[in-house]
């Protein structure tokens, strides 16, 4: 389920005002594609600096009102603005907020919305969001990114680079407390298909089992990184000989992974997990068809540092 019609029109109208430092984020960006899991109830625009929030809201408001939209400001304070934007009896919530400029990858240019946060940064943000709150939408989103992008364990390993207050094992155990939902908890979400709670539980327990083993076996010196496979040109859940993988760490505004001086990432540079249910495995790599982790040889770092 992509953006709703009114969200699509609003995003299109203010797309020209977006920059890498002022981009679409949150659930709307994560589920932008037509066959995604759900529609978001709002549009969230993140800004690298607090001062950009007010500037962006003023520019966007002018563009929307020029096209006949009404912008009803519900809350306005330094670094955050919330408004209801509507026309012709339809409306949606839009938020402009300051967020950390620290991320793994640059924002992605997209003609539909201007710029949006990279899918892996969206995925990592969702993992951290679920650790801090117990929202059904976050639980579904974390399972969605676990299946579509990187395993839960690989995302937890990287997430502590953004929030160093966590350790990987601690973050996994925080997440293990989540996932206890009833059917009615999902009633307010706009889902493509009704959730199968038994299947969600099986997948969640399998993801946690794999994550616990993975974060225990990865080398501590790598904590907070993503792993880039230069051979397959994608980010991966690490397995096998780790010396073949490039460590990619976050930075201000994010950078592309590189080998030497050459950036090597495209938007599609993310490994896909099997769509079948993941079951707990004795060894983490076997849950994803890999080999045993063998951190042999010299560690490789992305040119990003």
Secondary structure, DSSP 4 states (H G I P E B T S, - for coil): ----HHHHHHHHHTGGG-BTTEEEEHHHHHT-STT-SEE-SEEEEEESSHHHHHHHHHHHHHHHHHTT-EEEEEEEETTEEEEEEEETTEEEEEEEEE--SEESSPPEEETTTEEE--HHHHHHHHHHHHHH---HHHHHHHHHHHHHTS-HHHHHHHHHHH-TTS-HHHHHHHHHT-----GGGGTTSEESS---HHHHHHHHHHHHHHHHHHHHHS-GGGTT-EEEETTTTEEE---SBGGGEEEE--EET----EETTEE---TT-BPPPPSSPP---SSGGGGGT----B--S--EE-TT-
